[in-house]
Amino acid sequence: MKAESGNANGTEAELSDSLKTFGAVLKALREESHLTQEEFALRVQYSAAYVAKIEQGKRFPPANLPSRAEEVLGSVAVKVLTAAARSLTRRAGLASWFRQWASVEEEAISLYAYECRAVPGLLQPEAYIRAIMDRRLPPVSEEHVERQVTARLDRQQLFVARPNTTFSFVIEQGVLARRMGGPEVTKQVINHLLDVGTRRNVEIQVMPIVQEDHCGIDGQLYLAETSAHQWIGYTEGQRSSNLISTPKDSSVLLQRYGRLRAQALDCRATVKLLEQMRGAL
């Protein structure tokens, strides 16, 4: 998945500042109610770590946070929180959309991903992240690279933090055959996929290069199931992205992902292929 970068430096800076402001507002309202982060998180049914990241301006707040907080903080406080949230949702751009998706990711009970462009962000080892950043156009600063590396590796803690979440990944073989960053980086990627794939809640499948019945012609897709069993989709293009929440559109993505899983190699065959590809490096 793409990094959390905006369409322009000004957009990114503006959004970052507004997220920090929202976080500061939430923290002030929580403290005014004499609640710790842990106490507040328990009452609004989010993890304490998630609340902490929102207050630090590192995560886009979920849309239902104000409604969940009304009984905890009071109606007046929630009006303030809603106004702060509204100022965020008016800001268009990739950074905004990605942060909303990151919020969905952190609370999902099922996460599905099909990638035909790059290894999914949740599965990228550090060397691969740096290889992508080194080739990004226009070039980015070292400070930006370090922020992106930290952010992506931080997201990968989901595997530990969400042991009851089901993770499913379908990755095109061509993504690995491209050898982004060179043979050594590719070997690290394959080793990482083999390692993560041993987790009981993670399935990784490779789509072979030759697959005449391939149904992923419309490109990559991501899907998440919320605790309320609502499916939300996420797609990306050049300098654009889209959060999909209508049941009709989510159903289309679910149908396509189900077919992609059936068309890809199963997990055991995937392991064999990855080992073969590693041996050929």
C-alpha atoms as one frame of an Amber mdcrd trajectory, in Angstrom:
protein
   0.000   0.000   0.000   1.183   3.494  -0.637   2.721   5.554   2.086   0.730
   8.156   3.938   1.780  10.986   1.615  -0.383  13.866   0.452  -0.924  15.174
  -3.057   1.348  18.081  -2.235   3.635  19.099   0.569   1.200  21.811   1.634
  -1.677  19.365   1.828   0.372  16.957   3.922   1.519  19.662   6.329  -1.983
  21.082   6.646  -3.476  17.691   7.377  -0.745  16.811   9.876  -1.339  20.057
  11.743  -5.099  19.529  11.773  -4.726  15.968  13.041  -2.529  17.212  15.877
  -5.124  19.868  16.684  -7.913  17.290  16.753  -5.786  15.092  19.007  -5.125
  17.972  21.365  -8.858  18.752  21.520  -9.694  15.127  22.303  -7.021  14.968
  24.991  -8.237  18.194  26.621 -11.853  16.987  26.663 -10.820  13.609  28.068
  -8.738  15.179  30.811 -11.559  17.596  31.621 -13.680  14.497  32.300 -10.919
  13.193  34.597 -10.345  10.069  32.510  -7.092   8.335  31.678  -6.502   7.146
  28.118  -7.150   3.587  29.274 -10.445   4.532  30.952 -11.630   6.548  27.969
 -10.605   3.817  25.505 -12.538   1.211  27.455 -15.711   3.311  27.461 -15.617
   4.128  23.738 -14.585   0.559  22.857 -11.249   1.315  21.211  -7.805   0.180
  22.259  -5.763   2.496  24.489  -2.943   2.438  21.936  -5.350   3.584  19.219
  -6.642   6.462  21.358  -3.057   7.468  22.127  -2.201   7.670  18.428  -5.279
   9.788  17.722  -4.326  12.194  20.511  -0.778  12.368  19.134  -2.095  13.254
  15.683  -0.782  10.028  14.154  -4.122   8.480  13.201  -7.204   9.794  11.441
 -10.114   9.533  13.922 -12.916   7.086  13.024 -16.175   8.677  11.914 -18.138
   7.280  14.854 -15.770   8.494  17.564 -17.908  11.564  18.497 -21.087   9.469
  18.821 -19.308   6.870  20.945 -17.854   9.607  23.142 -21.126  11.459  23.833
 -22.110   9.392  26.857 -18.551   9.614  28.185 -17.702  13.285  27.594 -21.137
  14.937  27.482 -23.132  16.617  24.738 -21.287  19.950  24.773 -17.877  18.301
  24.518 -19.073  16.133  21.672 -20.240  19.190  19.718 -16.698  20.539  19.967
 -15.250  17.179  18.937 -17.670  16.882  15.999 -16.717  20.332  14.732 -13.025
  19.417  14.919 -13.693  16.167  13.043 -15.702  17.977  10.373 -12.717  20.211
   9.589 -10.679  17.071   8.893 -13.157  15.392   6.575 -13.431  18.528   4.434
  -9.767  18.195   3.491  -9.489  16.112   0.336  -6.370  14.231  -0.694  -4.535
  10.931  -0.416  -3.237  11.602   3.080  -6.759  12.022   4.407  -8.059   8.897
   2.689  -5.120   6.798   3.787  -5.431   7.841   7.413  -9.103   6.915   7.359
  -8.158   3.507   5.989  -5.433   3.122   8.643  -8.113   3.761  11.253 -10.275
   1.027   9.720  -7.291  -1.342   9.622  -6.564  -0.995  13.311 -10.052  -2.063
  14.378 -10.837  -4.637  11.668 -11.664  -8.253  12.472 -10.801  -9.328   8.899
  -8.323  -7.729   6.493  -7.961  -8.783   2.847  -5.504  -7.429   0.291  -4.824
  -8.076  -3.391  -1.710  -6.426  -4.806  -0.454  -6.288  -8.368   1.907  -3.309
  -7.985   4.020  -3.841  -4.885   4.244  -5.978  -1.772   1.430  -4.854   0.593
   2.606  -2.292   3.145   1.804  -4.617   6.045   4.260  -7.156   4.587   7.148
  -4.892   3.579  10.480  -5.411   5.378  12.544  -2.290   6.045  14.956  -2.817
   3.129  12.034  -3.003   0.682  10.455   0.167   2.089  13.734   2.018   1.621
  14.101   0.649  -1.913  10.680   2.068  -2.807  11.456   5.436  -1.227  14.829
   5.679  -3.004  13.056   5.364  -6.365  10.142   7.702  -5.660   9.596  10.652
  -8.006   9.866  13.460  -7.309  12.695  12.572  -4.898  11.939  12.869  -1.190
  14.124  14.012   1.701  15.904  11.691   4.114  13.617  12.960   6.860  10.577
  11.954   4.805  12.066   8.504   4.159  12.624   7.937   7.871   9.054   9.011
   8.669   7.676   6.597   6.103   9.844   3.698   7.294   8.760   4.298  10.881
   5.087   4.632   9.938   4.987   1.428   7.885   6.865  -0.650  10.429   4.555
   0.726  13.122   1.493  -0.413  11.134   2.906  -3.921  10.978   2.452  -4.242
  14.738  -1.147  -5.097  13.837  -0.085  -8.739  13.499   0.847  -8.739  17.177
  -1.813  -6.332  18.436  -4.678  -8.068  16.589  -4.083 -11.832  17.028  -7.796
 -12.527  16.471  -7.938 -10.631  13.197  -7.907 -12.719  10.016  -5.335 -11.489
   7.494  -5.433 -12.644   3.864  -3.059 -11.504   1.115  -2.988 -12.331  -2.598
   0.166 -11.049  -4.301   1.029 -11.233  -7.988   4.155 -13.304  -8.672   5.326
 -10.544 -10.999   5.675  -8.182  -8.022   8.368 -10.469  -6.581   9.894 -11.377
  -9.947  10.525  -7.652 -10.543  13.239  -7.783  -7.826  12.642  -4.242  -6.586
  15.842  -3.108  -4.870  17.875  -6.026  -6.197  18.313  -9.734  -5.368  19.275
  -9.226  -1.724  16.242  -7.045  -0.984  14.024  -9.544  -2.802  15.457 -12.356
  -0.701  14.595 -10.385   2.452  11.058  -9.870   1.138  10.594 -13.588   0.469
  12.033 -14.532   3.872   9.669 -12.054   5.498   6.649 -13.430   3.629   7.557
 -16.975   4.638   7.973 -15.890   8.256   4.728 -13.879   8.519   2.879 -16.639
   6.702   3.543 -19.018   9.600   1.198 -17.024  11.839  -2.059 -18.891  12.404
  -4.164 -15.849  11.512  -2.293 -14.976   8.296  -2.739 -16.460   4.821  -0.418
 -15.442   1.996  -1.092 -16.617  -1.565   0.815 -15.891  -4.746  -1.017 -15.418
  -8.030   1.028 -17.220 -10.706   2.176 -15.252 -13.726   0.209 -17.547 -16.029
  -3.460 -17.561 -14.999  -5.872 -17.449 -17.906  -8.955 -16.988 -15.697  -7.541
 -14.029 -13.778 -10.318 -11.688 -12.538  -8.150  -8.922 -11.058  -7.914  -6.881
 -14.229  -9.288  -3.755 -12.490  -6.261  -3.584 -10.198  -5.397  -3.835  -6.520
  -7.995  -3.823  -3.769  -8.162  -3.888   0.019 -11.081  -4.967   2.197 -11.738
  -4.760   5.928 -14.557  -6.165   8.058 -15.485  -3.983  11.032 -16.590  -5.241
  14.433 -20.143  -4.466  13.294 -19.567  -6.838  10.333 -19.611  -4.038   7.791
 -17.207  -4.398   4.863 -15.174  -1.379   3.773 -12.982  -1.268   0.678  -9.961
   0.776  -0.280  -8.393   1.287  -3.724  -5.568   3.436  -5.078  -4.389   4.894
  -8.352  -1.827   7.443  -9.478  -2.031  10.292  -6.934  -5.530   9.255  -5.874
  -7.334   6.814  -3.622 -10.851   5.853  -2.651 -12.569   4.592   0.497 -15.563
   2.392  -0.375 -18.285   1.884   2.229 -21.565   1.362   0.351 -22.743  -2.277
   0.695 -23.321  -2.610  -3.063 -19.753  -1.618  -3.977 -18.203  -3.549  -1.085
 -20.059  -6.640  -2.284 -18.458  -6.300  -5.715 -14.986  -6.190  -4.181 -15.770
  -9.180  -1.959 -16.882 -11.227  -4.956 -13.732 -10.346  -6.845 -11.459 -11.079
  -3.907 -13.107 -14.441  -3.323 -12.467 -15.399  -6.947  -8.862 -14.170  -6.748
  -8.210 -16.400  -3.734  -9.565 -19.360  -5.669  -7.391 -18.551  -8.690  -4.154
 -18.019  -6.736  -1.871 -20.789  -5.490  -2.931 -22.185  -2.133  -0.757 -21.460
   0.916   1.337 -24.641   0.659   1.959 -24.204  -3.063   2.816 -20.559  -2.371
   5.504 -21.586   0.143   7.040 -23.949  -2.413   7.067 -21.253  -5.088   8.594
 -18.670  -2.743  11.325 -21.123  -1.754  12.032 -21.813  -5.430  12.220 -18.106
  -6.212  14.551 -17.529  -3.262  16.804 -20.347  -4.421  17.017 -18.783  -7.891
  18.305 -15.465  -6.590
